[in-house]
Amino acid sequence: MPGTGSRGSCNLCSERVISPIVVLSLHGLIVTDVVWHRAEIWQDASMWYRSLRLLVLATVACYLRTCLTDPGFLQAGVQPSNVAYCSSRGCLLLCCAAAMSMTEWKGGLAEGKPIMLPEVVGVGFPDEEKVQPTAGAATSQLENPPLDFEYYDEGILKRRGPAEDLEEADNPPGTQLRWCKRCHLHQPLRTKHCHDCGRCVRTHDHHCPWIGSCVGENNRVLFFWFLVLQCIELAAFFYEGVQGISLLEPSVVLLVGLIFIAVFFLMVSCLLCFHTFLMLANLTTWEHISWTHITYLKPLKADSGSPFS
């Protein structure tokens, strides 16, 4: 409904403005509290304190970049746009992808197996008419691709995992793309509709109230590095705050600030450990929690790991 979409967009815009203001204000108060009692942080020109000042700037910059980056919102009838990366990282990924593609292509030719791209049901293009699928189309499924690969977003071939998982599955081979009734589009694999944002997000991880938006395909890497920088910054400022405590005249404001730093450090470090596990397993938070409820993961064994790994 148009009204629902407009309200969702309005709530999203307000959240994406309010959340950074609250987080940056709280961050500034904590940093100012420690710096006020440790003047060396902004006066000393040693390598440690200069690195500490750069760490604060890098953490804020990474946080703002995470907040302002489109997490991977989908629009009906529009093909997903490519993710923008820095030049060095992008070149490295392109070289690795090209090497893997050439290896798989040569291996397929040597074994006499054609490298086929499975036909996907329900993927719309801008010049096609966008209609809700009929009863017959809703029951149609993907053609059964070779067991080594599965289609994912814009024709990218992904390794699926052990073939035994597919052979032992109760469901028939192939995966049906889900139809989002709110966005009126077929969701590519790993896509989920976020009720807070009111949009479908590619490689949806979770909706983060601290950034006021979703963590998805385009900002997952930024979010991970923000957690790394934030964890290091909290540990460094806790150390500096402890050094600034006076046993004769202890500051209540500094003690309260250290308590907040300790609580935030515990939260961020636990979140960092969890997302490190997700990164190594090539999973998202949504996939890890709702494995048995996701249509393309239910036939597979969770012990075998992510089919996209």
PyMOL commands that set and color helices and strands:
alter all, ss='L'
color gray80, all
select helices_A, chain A and resi 2-37+40-43+47-68+87-110+135-138+163-167+220-243+252-281+285-289+291-293+302-304
alter helices_A, ss='H'
color red, helices_A
select strands_A, chain A and resi 149-152+156-159+178-180+185-187+192-194+199-201+206-208+213-215
alter strands_A, ss='S'
color yellow, strands_A
deselect
rebuild
show_as cartoon
